[in-house]
Every structure is written in structure tokens, then in C-alpha cells.
């Protein structure tokens, strides 16, 4: 009788311990999933949370695209620069990773998926300006994490504000610049003459706009 009681007690104890371990294992798995989600979900606000994140900025993971406009109806023409040069940097926040980053964009890397257009843009716009080989710049963040890009082109430097936000595994910067700020009226006139009919709208007026939208995407 005592032996039977002992066996029953032992079985109950083993069952209890086993259930307890299963519960602990389940809670651990839940915690691991929660942690993984918090590391994957990206947002600018993550800079001020306890989530651990390192932003690594590499030139081969960064693209620079732009949108220019032609005709009086302001038809968009898109393109990009296929390369950008800068030193790899990193930080625990976007501001820390990008602040002070100096970059150089070779004009020869211009690409619009139209060889004839690419040649005209380089020959009749960039090559008409000073310092035609590269567009250079530097990113800066103030105490409120507002971003400014100092862009040098045609021998002139101009500060422009950049908006930015973090998407999943990438940071996106956007802005709009006015080419007149770099004294490019002569280069724009030369380009407009070279493109002539291609920049004419239904009204017969050939026009090249001074506004250009830019987008910089860096993946990490």
C-alpha cells in the first residue's frame, strides 16, 4: 500500500514539474518573438526607446535619385546617380550615424535609362558649370535632430533642409532644391536649347524647371 502511494505521489510531482517547464518554455518563446519584433519594427521614434539598434551607413547600400521637370505642364523626368562616395559610418540613432557625413557624387554616374538624354544632361548642363566632375556635400543634425545638407555645385555651397524617416531596414531622406540657388541659369538655358522640342508642351513653349526633387535611400 505504501509503495502504491509513493508511486502515485511521484507521478503527480513529475507531471507538475513537466507542466511548469512547458509554461516557462512557452513564455520564453513569447518573449523572444516580442524582442524580435521590436528590433524589426523601425521608426524614427525608436531613437528614444530602450530598443537596441545600430544604423550602419555604407556607400554601396545608398542610392541617390532625382526628379526634374519639363514643359509648362511640369512633366516629371526621373533619374539617379549610380554611385556615391563617402566613408562608412554607424551610430545608435539616425542622427548619430549620419551627422557629419561628407559625400561626393560623380556626375559621370548619371542615369535616366535614356542614353541620349544622359549625354545631353552631362554635356549641356553639368559640363557648362564649374567643378563639373562631382557634386559634394555634408550632412548635419542640430540639437533637435533636424537635418541639413550643405551641397556644393557650380562652385557654390547652399544649405538645404532634409526630411527623413526610417522604414523597415532603410532610412529615406527627401528634399526639393531650386537650381537657381547655385547660379545655374546659364547651364539651364544651354540645356533647354539642347533639348528644344523635347521640352515643348502643347502650348509650343520649351521650358526646363529650376525645381528638382531628390531622394536618398540607404539600407542597413
MARMILUM-597386 format. One line per 8 residues: number of its first residue (from 1); their letters; for each residue x, y, z of N, C-alpha, C. Coordinates in steps of 0.05 Angstrom, whole numbers. Layout:
NUM> A> X:Y:Z:X:Y:Z:X:Y:Z ~ ...
# end
This chain:
1> XXXXXXXX> 17:-24:0:0:0:0:17:25:0 ~ 38:25:18:56:48:19:70:52:-8 ~ 78:29:-20:92:31:-46:74:43:-67 ~ 48:36:-67:29:46:-87:26:76:-83 ~ 23:85:-57:20:114:-51:45:129:-60 ~ 68:118:-56:93:131:-64:95:135:-94 ~ 86:114:-110:87:116:-139:67:138:-149 ~ 44:139:-137:24:159:-145:35:187:-139
9> XXXXXXXX> 47:191:-116:58:217:-109:80:225:-128 ~ 97:206:-135:119:211:-154:109:220:-181 ~ 88:206:-191:76:213:-217:64:241:-217 ~ 51:248:-196:39:275:-194:61:296:-194 ~ 83:291:-180:105:311:-179:117:315:-206 ~ 122:292:-220:134:294:-247:116:309:-266 ~ 90:303:-265:71:317:-282:71:347:-277 ~ 72:355:-251:72:383:-244:96:397:-254
17> XXXXXXXX> 120:385:-250:145:397:-259:145:400:-290 ~ 136:379:-303:135:380:-333:118:402:-343 ~ 94:406:-331:76:427:-339:88:455:-334 ~ 102:457:-311:114:482:-304:136:489:-324 ~ 152:469:-332:173:474:-352:162:482:-379 ~ 139:470:-387:126:476:-412:117:505:-412 ~ 106:513:-389:96:541:-387:119:561:-389 ~ 141:554:-375:165:571:-376:176:573:-404
25> XXXXXXXX> 177:550:-419:187:549:-446:170:566:-464 ~ 143:564:-460:125:580:-477:128:610:-472 ~ 132:617:-446:136:645:-440:162:655:-452 ~ 183:638:-452:209:646:-463:207:651:-493 ~ 192:632:-507:189:635:-536:173:660:-542 ~ 153:667:-526:137:691:-530:154:715:-527 ~ 172:715:-506:190:738:-502:209:741:-525 ~ 219:718:-536:238:720:-558:224:732:-583
33> XXXXXXXX> 199:724:-588:185:735:-611:180:764:-607 ~ 172:773:-583:167:801:-578:192:817:-582 ~ 215:807:-573:241:821:-576:247:823:-605 ~ 244:801:-620:250:802:-649:233:822:-663 ~ 207:825:-657:190:844:-670:199:872:-664 ~ 207:877:-639:215:904:-631:240:913:-646 ~ 257:894:-653:282:900:-668:276:904:-698 ~ 256:891:-708:249:893:-736:233:918:-742
41> XXXXXXXX> 214:925:-725:197:948:-730:213:974:-727 ~ 216:989:-749:232:1013:-749:215:1038:-750 ~ 224:1057:-735:211:1083:-735:231:1103:-723 ~ 229:1128:-731:247:1148:-721:245:1150:-690 ~ 222:1144:-679:218:1146:-650:234:1125:-635 ~ 244:1104:-649:260:1084:-636:285:1095:-625 ~ 293:1119:-634:318:1131:-623:315:1136:-593 ~ 290:1140:-583:286:1147:-556:275:1125:-539
49> XXXXXXXX> 276:1100:-548:266:1078:-533:289:1061:-524 ~ 283:1039:-510:303:1022:-500:312:1001:-520 ~ 300:1001:-544:307:982:-565:336:987:-573 ~ 351:966:-576:379:968:-585:380:966:-615 ~ 392:986:-628:394:987:-657:419:1001:-665 ~ 432:991:-685:456:1004:-696:450:1010:-726 ~ 453:1035:-733:450:1043:-761:477:1044:-774 ~ 481:1028:-794:507:1028:-809:502:1039:-837
57> XXXXXXXX> 517:1059:-843:513:1073:-869:537:1067:-887 ~ 530:1053:-910:551:1045:-929:545:1057:-956 ~ 565:1065:-971:561:1076:-998:548:1057:-1017 ~ 555:1031:-1015:544:1012:-1035:516:1004:-1028 ~ 505:1014:-1006:477:1009:-998:460:1034:-999 ~ 471:1055:-1012:458:1081:-1014:453:1089:-1043 ~ 429:1099:-1048:422:1108:-1075:412:1137:-1074 ~ 419:1152:-1095:410:1180:-1097:394:1182:-1123
65> XXXXXXXX> 369:1189:-1120:352:1193:-1144:341:1221:-1144 ~ 332:1230:-1167:322:1257:-1170:299:1258:-1190 ~ 283:1279:-1188:261:1283:-1207:262:1312:-1216 ~ 266:1316:-1242:266:1343:-1254:240:1346:-1270 ~ 236:1370:-1281:210:1376:-1294:215:1391:-1320 ~ 198:1385:-1340:200:1399:-1366:171:1406:-1375 ~ 170:1424:-1395:145:1435:-1407:130:1452:-1386 ~ 112:1469:-1396:97:1486:-1378:77:1469:-1361
73> XXXXXXXX> 71:1445:-1370:54:1427:-1354:69:1412:-1332 ~ 95:1417:-1330:112:1406:-1310:112:1375:-1310 ~ 120:1365:-1332:122:1336:-1335:148:1326:-1321 ~ 145:1306:-1304:168:1296:-1289:187:1279:-1306 ~ 213:1282:-1301:233:1266:-1314:251:1256:-1291 ~ 252:1229:-1288:267:1218:-1265:294:1207:-1273 ~ 312:1206:-1254:338:1194:-1258:352:1189:-1232 ~ 376:1180:-1233:392:1175:-1209:421:1177:-1214
81> XXXXXXXX> 437:1177:-1193:466:1176:-1195:473:1148:-1186 ~ 488:1133:-1202:493:1105:-1196:513:1100:-1175 ~ 527:1121:-1166:547:1117:-1145:549:1142:-1128 ~ 556:1138:-1102:561:1160:-1084:584:1151:-1066 ~ 602:1169:-1061:626:1163:-1046:626:1176:-1018 ~ 630:1160:-997:634:1170:-970:645:1148:-953 ~ 654:1156:-929:665:1136:-911:642:1123:-895 ~ 643:1096:-893:623:1082:-877:622:1092:-849
89> XXXXXXXX> 598:1096:-839:595:1106:-811:572:1091:-798 ~ 571:1093:-771:550:1079:-756:543:1094:-731 ~ 520:1088:-719:512:1101:-695:487:1087:-684 ~ 480:1094:-659:456:1082:-646:431:1097:-654 ~ 433:1119:-669:410:1134:-678:416:1143:-707 ~ 395:1152:-720:399:1163:-748:417:1187:-747 ~ 412:1205:-728:428:1229:-726:458:1223:-721 ~ 462:1203:-703:490:1196:-696:504:1183:-720
97> XXXXXXXX> 490:1167:-735:502:1153:-758:508:1172:-781 ~ 491:1192:-785:493:1209:-809:506:1236:-803 ~ 507:1245:-779:517:1271:-773:546:1274:-781 ~ 552:1295:-796:580:1300:-805:588:1284:-829 ~ 570:1268:-840:578:1251:-863:583:1269:-888 ~ 606:1266:-899:614:1281:-923:613:1263:-947 ~ 600:1272:-968:596:1255:-992:604:1269:-1017 ~ 609:1252:-1038:616:1262:-1064:601:1245:-1085
105> XXXXXXXX> 587:1258:-1103:571:1244:-1123:583:1249:-1151 ~ 595:1229:-1163:606:1232:-1190:584:1237:-1211 ~ 586:1259:-1225:567:1266:-1245:566:1245:-1268 ~ 588:1232:-1273:590:1212:-1294:572:1189:-1289 ~ 562:1185:-1264:544:1163:-1257:515:1170:-1262 ~ 509:1192:-1275:481:1200:-1281:468:1179:-1299 ~ 443:1171:-1292:429:1150:-1307:399:1156:-1308 ~ 388:1158:-1332:359:1162:-1335:346:1141:-1351
113> XXXXXXXX> 361:1120:-1358:351:1099:-1375:346:1108:-1404 ~ 360:1130:-1411:359:1141:-1438:386:1152:-1445 ~ 402:1138:-1461:430:1145:-1466:432:1174:-1478 ~ 414:1180:-1496:415:1207:-1509:410:1229:-1489 ~ 391:1224:-1471:385:1244:-1451:408:1247:-1431 ~ 420:1224:-1424:443:1225:-1405:466:1242:-1416 ~ 472:1238:-1442:493:1253:-1455:488:1283:-1455 ~ 462:1290:-1461:455:1318:-1462:457:1331:-1434
121> XXXXXXXX> 448:1317:-1414:448:1328:-1387:477:1333:-1378 ~ 495:1314:-1384:523:1318:-1376:537:1339:-1392 ~ 533:1338:-1419:547:1357:-1436:535:1386:-1435 ~ 509:1388:-1434:496:1414:-1436:488:1426:-1409 ~ 491:1411:-1388:484:1423:-1362:508:1421:-1343 ~ 516:1398:-1335:537:1395:-1315:564:1406:-1326 ~ 570:1399:-1351:596:1408:-1362:597:1438:-1368 ~ 575:1452:-1366:574:1481:-1370:581:1495:-1344
129> XXXXXXXX> 578:1481:-1322:583:1493:-1296:613:1490:-1287 ~ 620:1502:-1264:646:1499:-1253:647:1472:-1237 ~ 671:1462:-1233:674:1437:-1217:654:1416:-1227 ~ 657:1408:-1252:636:1392:-1264:637:1362:-1257 ~ 659:1353:-1245:661:1324:-1242:644:1313:-1219 ~ 641:1328:-1198:627:1318:-1174:609:1339:-1161 ~ 587:1329:-1149:571:1344:-1131:579:1335:-1103 ~ 586:1354:-1086:595:1346:-1060:577:1358:-1038
137> XXXXXXXX> 579:1347:-1014:562:1357:-993:568:1345:-966 ~ 554:1355:-946:558:1346:-918:531:1347:-903 ~ 525:1326:-888:500:1325:-872:506:1334:-844 ~ 487:1350:-833:490:1359:-805:463:1357:-791 ~ 464:1350:-765:440:1349:-749:443:1368:-725 ~ 422:1384:-719:423:1402:-697:413:1388:-672 ~ 410:1403:-650:402:1391:-624:374:1379:-624 ~ 358:1388:-644:331:1377:-646:329:1355:-667
145> XXXXXXXX> 352:1346:-676:355:1324:-696:343:1333:-723 ~ 342:1359:-729:335:1368:-755:359:1366:-773 ~ 355:1357:-798:378:1351:-816:380:1373:-837 ~ 405:1380:-842:412:1399:-863:434:1388:-881 ~ 432:1391:-907:453:1383:-925:466:1407:-937 ~ 492:1409:-934:507:1431:-947:516:1420:-974 ~ 504:1429:-996:510:1419:-1023:527:1439:-1038 ~ 549:1429:-1050:567:1446:-1066:565:1438:-1095
153> XXXXXXXX> 558:1457:-1112:555:1452:-1141:560:1479:-1155 ~ 573:1477:-1178:579:1501:-1194:595:1522:-1178 ~ 612:1512:-1160:629:1530:-1145:615:1544:-1122 ~ 590:1537:-1116:575:1550:-1094:564:1529:-1075 ~ 562:1537:-1049:551:1519:-1029:525:1531:-1018 ~ 506:1513:-1014:480:1522:-1004:469:1501:-985 ~ 458:1510:-962:446:1492:-943:417:1488:-949 ~ 408:1462:-950:380:1456:-955:370:1437:-933
161> XXXXXXXX> 346:1440:-923:335:1422:-903:327:1395:-916 ~ 332:1373:-901:324:1347:-910:304:1335:-890 ~ 282:1324:-901:263:1309:-884:273:1280:-885 ~ 269:1266:-863:277:1238:-863:259:1221:-845 ~ 258:1195:-851:244:1177:-834:255:1149:-838 ~ 251:1131:-819:261:1104:-820:239:1085:-828 ~ 243:1071:-850:225:1049:-858:239:1023:-849 ~ 228:1000:-857:240:975:-849:266:971:-863
169> XXXXXXXX> 288:971:-847:315:966:-857:326:987:-876 ~ 314:1012:-876:325:1033:-892:317:1060:-881 ~ 333:1080:-887:327:1108:-880:324:1124:-905 ~ 303:1140:-907:297:1155:-931:298:1185:-926 ~ 315:1199:-941:317:1228:-939:304:1240:-964 ~ 289:1262:-961:277:1275:-984:280:1305:-981 ~ 280:1319:-1004:281:1348:-1004:275:1358:-1032 ~ 271:1384:-1034:268:1396:-1061:287:1420:-1062
177> XXXXXXXX> 302:1422:-1083:321:1444:-1085:315:1461:-1110 ~ 324:1486:-1109:320:1503:-1132:347:1509:-1144 ~ 351:1501:-1169:377:1503:-1182:388:1531:-1184 ~ 370:1551:-1182:378:1579:-1183:396:1586:-1160 ~ 393:1572:-1138:410:1577:-1114:439:1571:-1119 ~ 445:1557:-1141:473:1551:-1148:481:1566:-1173 ~ 467:1587:-1180:473:1603:-1204:475:1586:-1229 ~ 455:1570:-1234:456:1552:-1257:439:1561:-1280
185> XXXXXXXX> 431:1586:-1280:413:1596:-1301:426:1593:-1329 ~ 452:1597:-1331:466:1594:-1357:466:1565:-1366 ~ 471:1547:-1347:471:1518:-1353:443:1509:-1361 ~ 423:1519:-1347:395:1511:-1353:387:1521:-1381 ~ 396:1545:-1388:389:1556:-1414:402:1539:-1436 ~ 427:1531:-1431:441:1514:-1451:427:1487:-1454 ~ 419:1476:-1431:405:1450:-1432:378:1453:-1447 ~ 364:1474:-1441:338:1478:-1454:340:1481:-1484
193> XXXXXXXX> 362:1494:-1493:366:1497:-1522:373:1470:-1534 ~ 389:1454:-1520:397:1428:-1530:374:1409:-1532 ~ 355:1412:-1513:332:1394:-1513:309:1404:-1530 ~ 308:1431:-1534:289:1443:-1552:261:1431:-1553 ~ 256:1417:-1575:230:1405:-1580:221:1386:-1558 ~ 240:1373:-1546:233:1353:-1525:221:1366:-1500 ~ 227:1391:-1496:217:1405:-1473:193:1423:-1479 ~ 182:1420:-1503:158:1436:-1511:133:1421:-1503
201> XXXXXXXX> 113:1436:-1493:87:1425:-1487:67:1430:-1509 ~ 42:1427:-1503:21:1432:-1523:20:1461:-1531 ~ 30:1479:-1513:29:1508:-1519:52:1517:-1537 ~ 70:1498:-1543:93:1504:-1561:116:1518:-1546 ~ 114:1521:-1520:135:1534:-1504:154:1513:-1493 ~ 180:1517:-1498:200:1499:-1487:209:1509:-1459 ~ 207:1492:-1439:213:1501:-1412:227:1479:-1396 ~ 247:1487:-1381:261:1469:-1362:258:1482:-1335
209> XXXXXXXX> 246:1468:-1316:241:1479:-1289:266:1480:-1272 ~ 267:1499:-1254:291:1500:-1236:288:1482:-1211 ~ 263:1474:-1206:259:1456:-1182:267:1427:-1189 ~ 280:1415:-1169:288:1387:-1172:283:1373:-1145 ~ 268:1352:-1145:263:1336:-1121:284:1315:-1118 ~ 294:1310:-1094:315:1290:-1090:306:1270:-1069 ~ 316:1246:-1072:310:1225:-1052:336:1208:-1048 ~ 343:1205:-1023:367:1189:-1016:357:1165:-999
217> XXXX> 363:1141:-1007:356:1117:-992:381:1102:-984 ~ 384:1096:-959:406:1080:-950:395:1056:-934 ~ 404:1032:-942:395:1008:-929:416:998:-910 ~ 407:984:-889:425:973:-869:415:947:-858
# end
